[in-house]
Amino acid sequence: MYDTIIIGAGPAGITAGIYAKRGNLETLIIHNGESALQRTKNIENYYGFIGGISGDKLYFNGIKQAENLGIDVKNEEVIKIEFKDNGYNIVTNIKTYSTKSVILATGIKKNAPKIKGIKEFEGKGISYCAICDGFFYKNKTVAVVGSGNYAVSEANDLINIVSKLIILTNGAEKPEIRGENVEINSKPIKEFEGNDKIEKIEFNDGTNLPIDGVFIAQGTADSSDFARKLGIMLNDNKIKVDENMETNISGIFACGDCIGGTLQISKAVNDGMIAGLSVIQYVKKL
């Protein structure tokens, strides 16, 4: 069992890992190789780099620094966080890891589908958490929008609850999933429609699909997705933390862009430092 597992390898996650490891905690950092930092061409407002540094180089320098300290770093996709008796299980597309504490540092999701009607029907038939809201669709017809590991995980949480489950890949490659009540539809989605709640999905080819509910699971899960499933408090889709970067769930911390504020590297590093120091104190008290 690890003392702490950090989800995310950007400036906040790596800094948290460095402080946790230097505090003698068995530390694991899990990332899926995606970071907004990598898309930044040149960073000129961060301390110590004359002439700036590319986001891509800074990102991989951070991962290498963590590895040089002896931190375990895994390039895997986290699809679920589960409570266990004395800590948490982190479930990835490869295996399951046990830990005494968790630090969420996955940043902000920027890959939500741009489909007309999605905002209008959030909370009115459109959900982002199968575990949270699946029960409300018992014996009904629901859809999951997505095609990756996260979409499959959400679908598996719904298969035994709903009467019919439709995986909407929205033009992407079909995922591997089995179930007598499962159907896969690859048509590009045009719009979500309804009155007081979602009632149907219209496709680009002019056809439509009557539906009772839709679960959005495009791309990979981010910190807010995990927060909803664990009962962590959110404020405008940002994770709420105290001055120690701890959430309302004991043993779960968050840092970086996922908690809001100024979206800058310097701020993320500071958040990570506080989270790393805080998790040391938390683990020592166990």
PALOTOR-450675 format. One record per residue (C-alpha): residue number from 1; residue in three letters; z, x, y. Coordinates in Angstrom, 3 decimals. Example, Ala and Ser with C-alpha at 12.3 -4.5 7.8 and 13.67 -1.06 7.14 Angstrom:
BEGIN
+------+------+----------+----------+----------+
! resi ! resn !       zz !       xx !       yy !
+------+------+----------+----------+----------+
!    1 !  ALA !    7.800 !   12.300 !   -4.500 !
!    2 !  SER !    7.140 !   13.670 !   -1.060 !
+------+------+----------+----------+----------+
# end
This chain:
BEGIN
+------+------+----------+----------+----------+
! resi ! resn !       zz !       xx !       yy !
+------+------+----------+----------+----------+
!    1 !  MET !    0.000 !    0.000 !    0.000 !
!    2 !  TYR !   -0.861 !    1.222 !    3.484 !
!    3 !  ASP !    1.647 !    1.133 !    6.321 !
!    4 !  THR !   -1.046 !   -0.196 !    8.626 !
!    5 !  ILE !   -4.684 !   -1.164 !    8.428 !
!    6 !  ILE !   -6.767 !   -1.190 !   11.586 !
!    7 !  ILE !   -9.866 !   -3.361 !   11.713 !
!    8 !  GLY !  -12.340 !   -1.822 !   14.124 !
!    9 !  ALA !  -13.316 !    1.760 !   14.946 !
!   10 !  GLY !  -13.986 !    1.584 !   18.665 !
!   11 !  PRO !  -11.811 !    3.328 !   21.285 !
!   12 !  ALA !   -8.882 !    0.906 !   20.783 !
!   13 !  GLY !   -8.892 !    1.033 !   16.993 !
!   14 !  ILE !   -9.342 !    4.788 !   16.718 !
!   15 !  THR !   -6.620 !    5.481 !   19.298 !
!   16 !  ALA !   -4.219 !    3.139 !   17.494 !
!   17 !  GLY !   -4.997 !    4.980 !   14.271 !
!   18 !  ILE !   -4.401 !    8.396 !   15.793 !
!   19 !  TYR !   -0.964 !    7.421 !   17.095 !
!   20 !  ALA !   -0.033 !    5.638 !   13.846 !
!   21 !  LYS !   -1.039 !    8.638 !   11.743 !
!   22 !  ARG !    0.837 !   11.072 !   13.999 !
!   23 !  GLY !    3.835 !    8.786 !   13.513 !
!   24 !  ASN !    3.532 !    9.537 !    9.778 !
!   25 !  LEU !    2.151 !    6.127 !    8.770 !
!   26 !  GLU !   -0.302 !    5.790 !    5.905 !
!   27 !  THR !   -3.235 !    4.510 !    7.914 !
!   28 !  LEU !   -6.594 !    2.977 !    7.045 !
!   29 !  ILE !   -9.343 !    2.130 !    9.535 !
!   30 !  ILE !  -12.050 !   -0.280 !    8.380 !
!   31 !  HIS !  -15.256 !   -0.749 !   10.335 !
!   32 !  ASN !  -18.685 !   -2.167 !    9.577 !
!   33 !  GLY !  -20.701 !    0.316 !   11.644 !
!   34 !  GLU !  -21.228 !   -2.074 !   14.544 !
!   35 !  SER !  -19.802 !   -1.422 !   18.000 !
!   36 !  ALA !  -20.745 !   -2.460 !   21.520 !
!   37 !  LEU !  -19.918 !    1.123 !   22.517 !
!   38 !  GLN !  -22.932 !    2.373 !   20.549 !
!   39 !  ARG !  -25.278 !    0.360 !   22.755 !
!   40 !  THR !  -24.110 !    2.121 !   25.921 !
!   41 !  LYS !  -26.676 !    4.733 !   26.940 !
!   42 !  ASN !  -24.530 !    6.986 !   29.134 !
!   43 !  ILE !  -20.838 !    6.792 !   30.073 !
!   44 !  GLU !  -19.981 !    8.568 !   33.312 !
!   45 !  ASN !  -16.636 !    6.981 !   34.246 !
!   46 !  TYR !  -14.488 !    8.295 !   31.399 !
!   47 !  TYR !  -12.200 !   11.300 !   31.755 !
!   48 !  GLY !  -13.254 !   14.731 !   30.559 !
!   49 !  PHE !  -17.033 !   14.519 !   30.120 !
!   50 !  ILE !  -19.001 !   16.412 !   32.741 !
!   51 !  GLY !  -22.370 !   14.729 !   33.024 !
!   52 !  GLY !  -21.217 !   11.826 !   30.887 !
!   53 !  ILE !  -21.580 !   11.104 !   27.175 !
!   54 !  SER !  -23.588 !    8.556 !   25.219 !
!   55 !  GLY !  -21.699 !    5.636 !   23.720 !
!   56 !  ASP !  -23.122 !    6.402 !   20.299 !
!   57 !  LYS !  -21.848 !    9.984 !   20.361 !
!   58 !  LEU !  -18.414 !    8.985 !   21.664 !
!   59 !  TYR !  -18.145 !    6.349 !   18.919 !
!   60 !  PHE !  -18.900 !    8.740 !   16.070 !
!   61 !  ASN !  -16.804 !   11.514 !   17.648 !
!   62 !  GLY !  -13.846 !    9.121 !   17.503 !
!   63 !  ILE !  -14.398 !    8.349 !   13.828 !
!   64 !  LYS !  -14.694 !   12.057 !   13.030 !
!   65 !  GLN !  -11.497 !   12.792 !   14.947 !
!   66 !  ALA !   -9.651 !   10.161 !   12.892 !
!   67 !  GLU !  -10.991 !   11.583 !    9.633 !
!   68 !  ASN !   -9.993 !   15.120 !   10.674 !
!   69 !  LEU !   -6.401 !   13.869 !   11.074 !
!   70 !  GLY !   -6.431 !   12.611 !    7.491 !
!   71 !  ILE !   -6.894 !    8.935 !    8.310 !
!   72 !  ASP !   -8.760 !    6.969 !    5.653 !
!   73 !  VAL !  -11.886 !    5.465 !    7.255 !
!   74 !  LYS !  -13.972 !    2.950 !    5.321 !
!   75 !  ASN !  -17.353 !    1.541 !    6.324 !
!   76 !  GLU !  -16.917 !   -1.952 !    4.863 !
!   77 !  GLU !  -17.068 !   -5.514 !    6.135 !
!   78 !  VAL !  -13.737 !   -7.335 !    6.382 !
!   79 !  ILE !  -14.272 !  -10.957 !    5.400 !
!   80 !  LYS !  -10.699 !  -12.218 !    5.056 !
!   81 !  ILE !   -7.048 !  -11.418 !    5.845 !
!   82 !  GLU !   -4.464 !  -12.988 !    3.542 !
!   83 !  PHE !   -0.694 !  -13.251 !    3.737 !
!   84 !  LYS !    1.223 !  -11.704 !    0.854 !
!   85 !  ASP !    4.946 !  -11.510 !    0.117 !
!   86 !  ASN !    5.650 !   -8.203 !    1.819 !
!   87 !  GLY !    2.635 !   -7.818 !    4.092 !
!   88 !  TYR !   -1.067 !   -8.615 !    4.049 !
!   89 !  ASN !   -4.171 !   -8.272 !    1.930 !
!   90 !  ILE !   -7.354 !   -7.176 !    3.674 !
!   91 !  VAL !  -10.364 !   -8.416 !    1.718 !
!   92 !  THR !  -13.674 !   -6.628 !    2.296 !
!   93 !  ASN !  -17.106 !   -6.921 !    0.730 !
!   94 !  ILE !  -16.089 !   -4.021 !   -1.542 !
!   95 !  LYS !  -12.409 !   -4.413 !   -2.475 !
!   96 !  THR !   -8.961 !   -5.632 !   -1.412 !
!   97 !  TYR !   -6.400 !   -3.431 !    0.364 !
!   98 !  SER !   -2.668 !   -4.096 !    0.810 !
!   99 !  THR !   -0.795 !   -3.249 !    3.984 !
!  100 !  LYS !    2.545 !   -3.755 !    5.713 !
!  101 !  SER !    0.919 !   -4.391 !    9.100 !
!  102 !  VAL !   -2.454 !   -5.070 !   10.711 !
!  103 !  ILE !   -4.044 !   -4.063 !   14.001 !
!  104 !  LEU !   -7.030 !   -6.141 !   15.102 !
!  105 !  ALA !   -9.470 !   -4.164 !   17.225 !
!  106 !  THR !  -12.910 !   -5.573 !   16.461 !
!  107 !  GLY !  -13.875 !   -6.327 !   20.042 !
!  108 !  ILE !  -15.636 !   -9.519 !   21.090 !
!  109 !  LYS !  -18.270 !  -11.231 !   19.015 !
!  110 !  LYS !  -21.617 !  -11.306 !   20.783 !
!  111 !  ASN !  -23.715 !  -12.719 !   17.969 !
!  112 !  ALA !  -22.898 !  -16.435 !   18.143 !
!  113 !  PRO !  -26.098 !  -18.406 !   17.561 !
!  114 !  LYS !  -27.813 !  -19.694 !   20.687 !
!  115 !  ILE !  -28.479 !  -23.212 !   19.486 !
!  116 !  LYS !  -28.641 !  -26.184 !   21.830 !
!  117 !  GLY !  -25.609 !  -28.437 !   21.442 !
!  118 !  ILE !  -23.274 !  -25.864 !   19.908 !
!  119 !  LYS !  -20.854 !  -25.840 !   22.845 !
!  120 !  GLU !  -20.955 !  -29.601 !   23.316 !
!  121 !  PHE !  -19.834 !  -30.286 !   19.752 !
!  122 !  GLU !  -17.205 !  -27.555 !   19.332 !
!  123 !  GLY !  -14.134 !  -29.431 !   18.104 !
!  124 !  LYS !  -16.312 !  -32.493 !   17.566 !
!  125 !  GLY !  -17.744 !  -31.540 !   14.217 !
!  126 !  ILE !  -18.498 !  -27.880 !   14.860 !
!  127 !  SER !  -15.803 !  -25.465 !   13.666 !
!  128 !  TYR !  -15.347 !  -21.719 !   13.220 !
!  129 !  CYS !  -12.700 !  -21.779 !   10.479 !
!  130 !  ALA !  -13.220 !  -23.220 !    6.989 !
!  131 !  ILE !   -9.606 !  -22.665 !    5.922 !
!  132 !  CYS !   -8.327 !  -24.380 !    9.080 !
!  133 !  ASP !  -10.601 !  -27.424 !    9.184 !
!  134 !  GLY !  -12.167 !  -27.766 !    5.740 !
!  135 !  PHE !   -9.671 !  -30.434 !    4.628 !
!  136 !  PHE !  -10.969 !  -32.846 !    7.289 !
!  137 !  TYR !  -14.351 !  -32.902 !    5.516 !
!  138 !  LYS !  -13.150 !  -33.795 !    2.043 !
!  139 !  ASN !  -15.969 !  -35.389 !    0.043 !
!  140 !  LYS !  -18.349 !  -35.144 !    2.996 !
!  141 !  THR !  -21.578 !  -33.260 !    3.701 !
!  142 !  VAL !  -21.144 !  -30.090 !    5.713 !
!  143 !  ALA !  -23.187 !  -27.056 !    6.637 !
!  144 !  VAL !  -22.382 !  -23.388 !    7.111 !
!  145 !  VAL !  -24.570 !  -21.523 !    9.603 !
!  146 !  GLY !  -24.993 !  -17.907 !    8.495 !
!  147 !  SER !  -26.417 !  -15.757 !    5.728 !
!  148 !  GLY !  -24.136 !  -12.721 !    5.286 !
!  149 !  ASN !  -20.917 !  -11.944 !    3.440 !
!  150 !  TYR !  -18.799 !  -13.797 !    5.989 !
!  151 !  ALA !  -20.881 !  -16.980 !    5.622 !
!  152 !  VAL !  -20.549 !  -16.786 !    1.838 !
!  153 !  SER !  -16.774 !  -16.376 !    2.151 !
!  154 !  GLU !  -16.548 !  -19.443 !    4.400 !
!  155 !  ALA !  -18.765 !  -21.406 !    2.026 !
!  156 !  ASN !  -16.571 !  -20.502 !   -0.947 !
!  157 !  ASP !  -13.570 !  -21.947 !    0.911 !
!  158 !  LEU !  -15.442 !  -25.251 !    1.244 !
!  159 !  ILE !  -17.201 !  -25.661 !   -2.124 !
!  160 !  ASN !  -14.300 !  -27.405 !   -3.872 !
!  161 !  ILE !  -13.513 !  -29.656 !   -0.893 !
!  162 !  VAL !  -16.812 !  -31.139 !    0.239 !
!  163 !  SER !  -19.276 !  -33.251 !   -1.719 !
!  164 !  LYS !  -22.317 !  -31.322 !   -0.505 !
!  165 !  LEU !  -22.547 !  -27.906 !    1.118 !
!  166 !  ILE !  -25.678 !  -26.694 !    2.877 !
!  167 !  ILE !  -26.085 !  -23.048 !    3.856 !
!  168 !  LEU !  -28.260 !  -22.872 !    6.970 !
!  169 !  THR !  -29.663 !  -19.343 !    7.268 !
!  170 !  ASN !  -31.557 !  -20.235 !   10.467 !
!  171 !  GLY !  -34.585 !  -18.251 !    9.336 !
!  172 !  ALA !  -32.655 !  -15.323 !    7.851 !
!  173 !  GLU !  -32.709 !  -14.106 !    4.245 !
!  174 !  LYS !  -31.045 !  -16.362 !    1.666 !
!  175 !  PRO !  -27.566 !  -15.258 !    0.511 !
!  176 !  GLU !  -26.354 !  -15.063 !   -3.087 !
!  177 !  ILE !  -24.108 !  -18.071 !   -3.724 !
!  178 !  ARG !  -23.782 !  -20.510 !   -6.598 !
!  179 !  GLY !  -22.450 !  -24.028 !   -6.876 !
!  180 !  GLU !  -23.651 !  -27.375 !   -8.179 !
!  181 !  ASN !  -23.117 !  -28.915 !   -4.759 !
!  182 !  VAL !  -24.694 !  -26.031 !   -2.792 !
!  183 !  GLU !  -28.105 !  -26.127 !   -1.141 !
!  184 !  ILE !  -29.737 !  -23.378 !    0.928 !
!  185 !  ASN !  -31.941 !  -24.263 !    3.897 !
!  186 !  SER !  -33.758 !  -21.476 !    5.734 !
!  187 !  LYS !  -35.454 !  -23.554 !    8.447 !
!  188 !  PRO !  -34.906 !  -22.340 !   12.038 !
!  189 !  ILE !  -32.457 !  -24.658 !   13.832 !
!  190 !  LYS !  -33.535 !  -26.276 !   17.095 !
!  191 !  GLU !  -30.558 !  -28.391 !   18.098 !
!  192 !  PHE !  -27.265 !  -30.036 !   17.110 !
!  193 !  GLU !  -27.263 !  -33.745 !   17.970 !
!  194 !  GLY !  -24.842 !  -36.654 !   18.057 !
!  195 !  ASN !  -22.832 !  -38.939 !   20.304 !
!  196 !  ASP !  -19.042 !  -38.542 !   20.266 !
!  197 !  LYS !  -19.365 !  -36.090 !   17.371 !
!  198 !  ILE !  -22.112 !  -34.161 !   15.611 !
!  199 !  GLU !  -24.344 !  -36.403 !   13.519 !
!  200 !  LYS !  -27.480 !  -34.439 !   12.689 !
!  201 !  ILE !  -29.255 !  -31.106 !   12.902 !
!  202 !  GLU !  -32.824 !  -30.954 !   14.180 !
!  203 !  PHE !  -35.104 !  -28.150 !   12.972 !
!  204 !  ASN !  -38.029 !  -26.506 !   14.697 !
!  205 !  ASP !  -40.484 !  -28.185 !   12.327 !
!  206 !  GLY !  -39.450 !  -31.644 !   13.558 !
!  207 !  THR !  -37.345 !  -32.577 !   10.520 !
!  208 !  ASN !  -33.632 !  -33.344 !   10.760 !
!  209 !  LEU !  -30.549 !  -33.260 !    8.550 !
!  210 !  PRO !  -27.729 !  -35.867 !    8.751 !
!  211 !  ILE !  -24.430 !  -33.961 !    8.698 !
!  212 !  ASP !  -20.691 !  -34.618 !    8.948 !
!  213 !  GLY !  -19.615 !  -31.137 !   10.034 !
!  214 !  VAL !  -20.870 !  -27.625 !   10.728 !
!  215 !  PHE !  -19.065 !  -24.298 !   10.278 !
!  216 !  ILE !  -20.397 !  -21.337 !   12.280 !
!  217 !  ALA !  -20.276 !  -18.051 !   10.346 !
!  218 !  GLN !  -23.202 !  -16.035 !   11.638 !
!  219 !  GLY !  -23.007 !  -12.260 !   11.388 !
!  220 !  THR !  -19.586 !  -10.711 !   10.758 !
!  221 !  ALA !  -16.087 !  -11.992 !   11.474 !
!  222 !  ASP !  -14.378 !  -10.747 !   14.625 !
!  223 !  SER !  -10.743 !  -10.694 !   15.745 !
!  224 !  SER !  -10.754 !  -14.297 !   17.003 !
!  225 !  ASP !  -12.103 !  -15.529 !   13.645 !
!  226 !  PHE !   -9.242 !  -13.818 !   11.806 !
!  227 !  ALA !   -6.770 !  -15.080 !   14.413 !
!  228 !  ARG !   -7.710 !  -18.726 !   13.894 !
!  229 !  LYS !   -7.253 !  -18.460 !   10.152 !
!  230 !  LEU !   -3.859 !  -16.747 !   10.440 !
!  231 !  GLY !   -2.450 !  -19.037 !   13.131 !
!  232 !  ILE !   -2.487 !  -16.374 !   15.841 !
!  233 !  MET !   -2.398 !  -17.807 !   19.337 !
!  234 !  LEU !   -5.582 !  -17.554 !   21.396 !
!  235 !  ASN !   -6.257 !  -18.010 !   25.083 !
!  236 !  ASP !   -9.906 !  -18.713 !   25.925 !
!  237 !  ASN !  -10.942 !  -17.096 !   22.626 !
!  238 !  LYS !   -8.888 !  -13.954 !   23.399 !
!  239 !  ILE !   -5.883 !  -12.994 !   21.275 !
!  240 !  LYS !   -2.534 !  -13.426 !   23.004 !
!  241 !  VAL !   -0.217 !  -10.428 !   22.679 !
!  242 !  ASP !    3.094 !   -9.339 !   24.176 !
!  243 !  GLU !    3.798 !   -6.073 !   25.999 !
!  244 !  ASN !    3.863 !   -4.300 !   22.617 !
!  245 !  MET !    0.409 !   -5.609 !   21.643 !
!  246 !  GLU !    2.038 !   -7.775 !   18.960 !
!  247 !  THR !    0.793 !  -11.296 !   18.307 !
!  248 !  ASN !    2.947 !  -14.323 !   17.553 !
!  249 !  ILE !    2.625 !  -13.401 !   13.853 !
!  250 !  SER !    5.068 !  -10.660 !   12.896 !
!  251 !  GLY !    3.328 !   -7.471 !   11.806 !
!  252 !  ILE !   -0.055 !   -8.316 !   13.313 !
!  253 !  PHE !   -1.060 !   -6.482 !   16.471 !
!  254 !  ALA !   -4.232 !   -6.561 !   18.565 !
!  255 !  CYS !   -5.780 !   -4.276 !   21.148 !
!  256 !  GLY !   -8.955 !   -3.614 !   23.103 !
!  257 !  ASP !  -11.594 !   -6.098 !   24.207 !
!  258 !  CYS !  -10.345 !   -8.794 !   21.812 !
!  259 !  ILE !   -7.250 !   -9.365 !   23.977 !
!  260 !  GLY !   -9.234 !   -9.683 !   27.212 !
!  261 !  GLY !   -8.734 !   -7.971 !   30.551 !
!  262 !  THR !  -11.001 !   -5.287 !   31.976 !
!  263 !  LEU !  -13.577 !   -4.393 !   29.356 !
!  264 !  GLN !  -13.466 !   -0.641 !   29.859 !
!  265 !  ILE !  -12.952 !    2.317 !   27.511 !
!  266 !  SER !   -9.928 !    3.560 !   29.461 !
!  267 !  LYS !   -8.193 !    0.213 !   29.078 !
!  268 !  ALA !   -9.058 !    0.029 !   25.362 !
!  269 !  VAL !   -7.596 !    3.496 !   24.762 !
!  270 !  ASN !   -4.372 !    2.490 !   26.528 !
!  271 !  ASP !   -4.139 !   -0.695 !   24.457 !
!  272 !  GLY !   -4.673 !    1.307 !   21.280 !
!  273 !  MET !   -1.970 !    3.785 !   22.218 !
!  274 !  ILE !    0.569 !    0.979 !   22.762 !
!  275 !  ALA !   -0.428 !   -0.760 !   19.527 !
!  276 !  GLY !   -0.161 !    2.492 !   17.567 !
!  277 !  LEU !    3.294 !    3.279 !   18.914 !
!  278 !  SER !    4.453 !   -0.308 !   18.399 !
!  279 !  VAL !    3.336 !   -0.440 !   14.784 !
!  280 !  ILE !    5.309 !    2.753 !   14.085 !
!  281 !  GLN !    8.482 !    1.027 !   15.276 !
!  282 !  TYR !    7.639 !   -2.104 !   13.322 !
!  283 !  VAL !    7.136 !   -0.283 !   10.023 !
!  284 !  LYS !   10.296 !    1.800 !   10.496 !
!  285 !  LYS !   12.357 !   -1.397 !   10.676 !
!  286 !  LEU !   11.047 !   -2.794 !    7.375 !
+------+------+----------+----------+----------+
# end
